[in-house]
Amino acid sequence: MQLLFDFLPVIAFFVAYKLANIYVATLVIIVATVLQVSIHWLRTRRVNPMHLVSAGLVLVFGGLTLAIRDAAFIMWKPTVVNWLFAAAFLFSLLPRFGGRPLVQRLMTTSEAEFNLSPELWRRLNWMWIAFFVVMGAVNIAVFHYFDEETWVNFKLFGMLGLTLAFVVIQGFWIAAQARHDGSPVS
């Protein structure tokens, strides 16, 4: 359910694009992202940092897209978001930033508790770094080498599909590593 909530602005962008154009879709994603952050805050009384980063970038890149009437700005946004997430996961490994992998912080604050060794948490964190870097690069390739409609379709189906596939693969990896490591997985 959370994953659907996270992708709701992208879905709204896709629908608006199919019904109108890239500029209407950009306005829709700006509104949907602000609503997403607001709804999350109203439900939990806290702001999800990933939503906040995405919202800030949507406002900047979407605003530039609308002001300058150049769709390239909104097309760069997924790359910038992915690379910022990669940087956050990378910096989380440094002692100055806590030294505990960001993926571990995110996954051990949820209802499910995953007990992996510190080395396995670091490995998983590196997998996420690689995933975010590759997703950013693939986004650039798609918007540079394909038409706008193909990019919009990729933004929803490609990015969502690749993210879901990565999460499923990660789940199998965690289960296999936890069994091998002897740590319980709840």
MONORVEN-V882669 format. One record per backbone hydrogen bond with DSSP energy under -0.5 kcal/mol. NH is the residue of the N-H (numbers start at 1). CO is the residue of the C=O. If there is no record, write none. Layout:
nh = (NH/NH)
co = (CO/CO)
//
This chain:
nh = (5/6/7/8/8/11/12/13/14/15/16/17/18/19/20/25/26/27/28/29/30/31/32/33/34/35/36/37/38/39/40/41/42/43/44/45/48/52/53/54/55/56/57/58/59/60/61/62/62/63/63/64/65/66/67/68/69/70/73/75/76/77/78/80/81/82/83/84/85/86/87/88/89/90/91/92/93/94/97/98/99/101/104/105/106/107/108/109/114/115/115/116/121/122/123/124/125/126/127/128/129/130/131/132/133/134/135/136/137/138/139/140/141/142/143/144/145/146/151/152/153/154/155/156/157/158/159/160/161/162/163/164/165/166/167/168/169/170/171/172/173/174/175/176/177/178/179/180/181/182/183/186/186)
co = (1/2/3/4/5/7/8/9/10/11/12/13/14/15/16/21/22/23/24/25/26/27/28/29/30/31/32/33/34/35/36/37/38/39/40/41/46/48/49/50/51/52/53/54/55/56/57/57/58/58/59/60/61/62/63/64/65/65/70/71/72/73/74/76/77/78/79/80/81/82/83/84/85/86/87/88/90/91/94/95/94/99/101/101/102/103/104/106/112/113/184/114/117/118/119/120/121/122/123/124/125/126/127/128/129/130/131/132/133/134/135/136/137/138/139/140/141/142/147/148/149/150/151/152/153/153/154/156/157/158/159/160/161/162/163/164/165/166/167/168/169/170/171/172/173/174/175/176/177/178/178/113/184)
//
